[in-house]
Amino acid sequence: MRTKVREFPCHDEAGNDAVVIEWSIQADGIRNKHACCKEFSLADGSPVAPLGGKFEHFYSGKLFIPN
C-alpha cells in the first residue's frame, strides 16, 4: 500500500515552483505500521531522488531545492 507522508514545497534552479511528495510503501500482508521503503515524486508522479538535502529529477537530472 502507498501512503502520502508529507509534501515539500520546492523550486528548481530557474526559480520555478514544484512540490515533492514523500510516499511510504508497505508490502501487502504486513500488519504493522512500519514502512518497507520510502519513495519521492513530483506532484505529476515523476520520480525524484533525495540528494544531499535536495531532490534530483530521475529523467532530466534537474535539481529541486526545498523552500
C-alpha angles and dihedrals in degrees: 000000000000119000129182110239104178146328127239116205105217144167130215128230090274092053097254115147122242139165122227115200124206114214129195114216119205124184119238114261096028108122102192122084096241117117122237091212145338129242132192128207142162118255088262090059099253112138125253130182127218110248120179097318092322133081125238120209109236097220104036104024090232114154123231118200121203113242 
